[in-house]
């Protein structure tokens, strides 16, 4: 079995969304752990820190790609994602071992009951490991290792193994006015010198090789 975080870790924030996310802005200091809603429009913890309720946004759509076909995101997808995490090896399973039950009887609410009080459970759920997947992916209706279908600001348009991946703007993204660009391309360059040369000629806008 492959680790449950392998695919989401690569595209979280672009293709996939999470229930909550770490706030990033010019006003936030480096290393800030401030959490803000993402797929959840609000959330709260019980006074004893053992029950965390995430109230989900209504009308959020997955990318309009088969077999998901732009359907609405619901709490069932939270449960499918959680169940997948708990049956595969990976960092996420360790992070969620304290979850005793997950109630998704309301399609717009996910209620986590923990075995012990945990005042920073929202930070756990903001981790890039916690990307929410559609049930169609977790049930094997498409290959999560080769295709990414989420609710994020960008749609994976084309993936060429060890070559490049093209992303285009999601016209149905649930945050109005975003994203600010029409798309981007990730190019695989194993050679550092080639990456630096591409930066100098303007072929690349950014590289992690330097």
Secondary structure, 3 states (H helix, E strand, C coil): CCCCCHHHHHHECCCECCCEEECCCCCCCCCCCCEEECCEEEEEECCCCCEEEEEECCCCECCCCCCCCCCECCHHHHHHHHHHHHHCCCHHHHHCCCEEEEECCCCCEEEEEECCCCCCHHHHHCCHHHCCCCHHHHCCCCCCCCCCCCCCCEEEEEEECCCEEEEEECCCCCCCCCCCCCEEEEECCCCHHHHHHHHHHCCCCCCCCC
